[in-house]
Amino acid sequence: MKRINVDIDEMRAFRALVDSGSFRTAADAVGVSPSALSRQITRLEGRVGCRLFDRDTRNVTLTPQGQTFLRLAERILNTTENAMAEFMAYQAARRGRLTIAGLPSVTAGLLPRLVQQFLDAHPDVDVQINDVLSNGIIREVELGQADLGFTAGAVEVSERLSFQKLLTDRFVAVGAPGGPLDEKRSYSWQELVSQPFVAMATGTSVRMLTDAACAQQGLLFRPRFEVSHLATAGAFVSQGLGVTALPALTLPVLGREPLIFRPLGEPEMLRDIGLIWRSGRTLSPAAVAFLELVRRSDLKTQIPDPFRD
């Protein structure tokens, strides 16, 4: 069967001529001269291999073949126009999908407000949040499984990844009321690890910085408990089973248990929170819109102040 390649502009010209019944009026509608419109219709008839219009000096009417072609042309043009409208909505970040990978502490502490602001402006974009550990965030972004990744700690900028620092998160000491941190003052890491200590699991960004703080001070670190979830750490500390040290951004994740927070120094431990994306790859319009929102936002105001009375 002979393949027919029909030009969309010719089909629009065909529909305009059907609607108006006049070459001059149809030409004005599609923005060409009457002679150019006539050539388009002639080319279209040549492509389909039949006459679509009967013409005389006064009238332009559809042939039976033209009536059948009109039904097909309407279907094709409607599909094309709908598809282009959908693509333009995608380009304007009104449609599409945005996938963000991030540490649980970051996604819980930063993302709710950011996502709400984003969806207020882009309500029809589907947003997916993947809570993963540091190495998982890098892997998902590199593989294209996530558009953007919120990380903690230093990320090596390479040909594969771009990194933008967003804010600095400070570690604080966390204990139960009436426990070893009841005195309202600053505590050292040595004081903290001399108590039963509830540590985050190996491989988490919190644990890596905890180990680094102890190594800097030459402290022997043997945690009493190791847990994988921040809420579990908060529950254990609240129960009086030990103390812990956590970045301030994680504190809203600890739950509603009664806890006290104290400044932590010697050494003061900070972690950088940043955003990564694939270098040399074009971000989707939704990802670009979200990245611009993050850059405009004052994220420091979202870090809780645990020492506020």
N, C-alpha and C positions, 0 to 999 in steps of 0.2 A: 504493500500500500504506500502510495506517495505521501510523504510527510509534508504537512502544510505549516509554515512558519508565519504566523500572523503578527503584525506590528500593533502594539497597543494603541499608538497614536492613530493608526488607520481605523481601529475599531471604535475609538472615541469619535473620530470624524464620521464614521458610519452611523453611530447612534445620534449624533447631533443632526445629521441630515434627515434621519427618520423623524426626529422630534419636530424639526422645523418645516420640513418639506420644501426648503428653499436653499439653494447653494449659497446665496449671499448671506442669509441669516445664519446658517450653519457655520460658514466661514468666520463670521464675526464671533460666534460662540467659542470656537476653538482657537481663534487668534491667527488665522492664516488668510490668504487671499482666496477668492472664489476659484481662480484657476489652480492654485495649489491644492485646494480641497478636491477639485475634480480629479487631479492627478492621483491623490491618495485613494479615492474611491475606485479609480480605474486599476491601480496596483492591487488593491484588495480583491477586486473581482478576478484579476489575473491569478492571484494566489489561490483562491478557492475554486477557480475554474468554472464560474458561471456568472450570469448577470444577476445583480442584486436589486437594481432599480430599473424601472422603465422611465425614460425621460422623453419629454417633448419640450416645446418652447415655453410652456407654462407650468407643467406639472412634473413632479418627481414622486413616483409611487413604487412601493416595494413589489417585487416579483414574488411568486410563491416560494422560490428558493430564498429570497431575501427575508421573508417572514420567518422561515425556519431558522435562518442564520441569526436573526434578531434575538430569538430566545436564547441561543447559545452565547451570543455576544453579551447580552445582559448578565448572564451567569458568570462569564469570564471577567467582565469589567467589575462586577460587584465583588467577586473574590479578590481581584487585584487591588481594588480600592480599600477593601477591608484589611487585606494583608499590609498594605502600605500605611494605613492608619495605625495598625498595631505596631508596626516597626517605628513609626514616628513617636508613638507613645513610649516605646522602649527607649528611643534616643533621648527623649525628654525626661527619662527616669520616672515616667508615670506608670510603667509596667516593667515586668522583669523579675529577677530573683537576685537576692543579695545573701551571700553566705559568709559569716564571720566566725573565725575560730579564735578562742581565747581561753586563758586560764580561768578557772571557776571564780577565783577571788576578783579578777578583773571584770569578767562578764557580769558578776553580781553587783559589783561596786560602781561600775561606770556605765554599762550598756543600757540598763532600763530607761534612764532619762534620755540618753542619746537616741535609742531606738524609738522612743515615743515622739521625740522631736522630728525624727526622720519620717515616721509614718504619718505625722500630722501634715507634712508637706507632700508625701508620696504614698498615699493610703493603699494603692493597688499593687505595690511592690511586695513580693513574698520575701520575708526575712527569716533566715535559718541561723541559729546560734549553735556552734559546736563547742562544748566544754571539753578541753583536752589539756594535757600537760605540755611543757615548753617544747620538747622535741616534736610532739605531735602537731603543734601549731605550725612549726617550720615546715614539716613534711606536707601538711595539708595545703599550705600556700604554694610550696614549690610544685606540687602535683596538680595544682589548679582546682583542688577540691574545695578551697575557700578563697574568696576574693581578697579578704583582708584578715590579718591576724594581730590580736593584742597580746604582747609578750611582756615578760618581766626579766630584767637583767640585760646584760650586754648581748647584742646580736651582731654577728660579724656581717658587715655589709659586703656584698659580693656582686658578681655579674648576675647572680640569680635572684638576689633579694635587695629591696630598698627598705630602709629603716628610718623612722622619724620618732625621736623622743617626744613624749607627751607630758610627763610629769615625774616627780620623784616621790616615792612612798617610803615613809620612815617606820622602822620597827619600834614596837612598844612592848612592855612587859604586861602580861595578863595573869591575873590571879583571882581567887575567890575572896569575898569579904571575910574578914577575920582570919585570913591565912597569912603566909609569910610576906605578902606584899601589902599588908594593911597599913603600914606606915606611909604617909603621903610624902614621897620624895623620889628622887631619881635612883635607879638601881643599875648595877653593873652586870655584865654577862657572867662574871665569876659568881656573884651572889645568886644569879638565877639558876645556873646549871648545878650549883651545890644542892639545890632542892630537887625533889622528884620532878622530872621534866616530861611534859607531853609534847613530843616532837612530831612534825609532819613526816610523811613517808619519804624514803630515799627516792631521788629523782624529781621531787617537786622543787620549784624555785625557792620556796620558803626554807626547805631543808638545806639546799645548797648554800644559802646565805647564812643560815644558822651554823653550819659546819665551818664556814669561812670565818665567822666571828670568833668561834672557839679556837680555831687554828691561829688566828692573829694574836690571841692572848696566851697561847700555849696551854689551853684548858683541856683536860680530859673530859670528853663528852660521852656520857652513857645515859641516854634517855630512859626513863622508867617505862614510858609507853610510846609507841609509834602508831599513828593513825593516818588514814588516807583522806579524810574529809574534815573540813574546818569546823563544821557543826559538831562532829564527834570530839574534836579537841576542846571546843567550848564547853561541851557537856561534862567532859572529864575534869576540866579545871574547875567548873562550877561546883562539882561534887566534892572538891577538896582533894582530888587524887594527885594534884601536882600544879605546876605553873607552866607557862609557855611564853614564847616571844613570837609576835606576828606583825606583819605590816599593817598600818592603819586602814588601808583600803579593804582588808579582809574582815574587819570587825563587824560590819553588818551581817555577815554570813554566820556568825557564831551562835545565833539564836537568841532567845529571850531569857536565858538563865542569868542569874545575878553574877556579874563580873566586875572587877575593878581593873583600871588601866593606869600604868605608871610609866614615866619617861625611862628610856633605856639607853645607856651609854657605855663607854669603855669596852669596846669601841661603839660609836654610833653607826648603825647599819642602815643603809639606804638601798632601795632597788629602783631602777629606772623602768618605768612603764612606757612602752612604745608600740608603734604600729608598723607592721611589715606588709609588703606586697611584692609580687613578682616584678623584677626589673626587666625592662625591654618588652613587656607585654602590655597591650592596651587594656585598661580596666573597663568594665562595663559601665554604662551611664549611671546605673544605680550605685555602683561602688564609688565612682567619682563624686557623686552627690553626697554620699555618706562621708567620704574622706574630707570633702570641703566643710561639711558640718562639724566634724571633729576638730579641724583646724581653726574654725571660728569660735569654738566653745572654750570657756574658762574651766578646764577640768579640775584645776586645783580646788575649786570650791566643792567638789564632790567627794573629797577625802574627808572622812569624819574627824572631828577634833575630840579625841577621847578624854581630854583633860579639862573640857569646858564644864564649869560648875552648873 
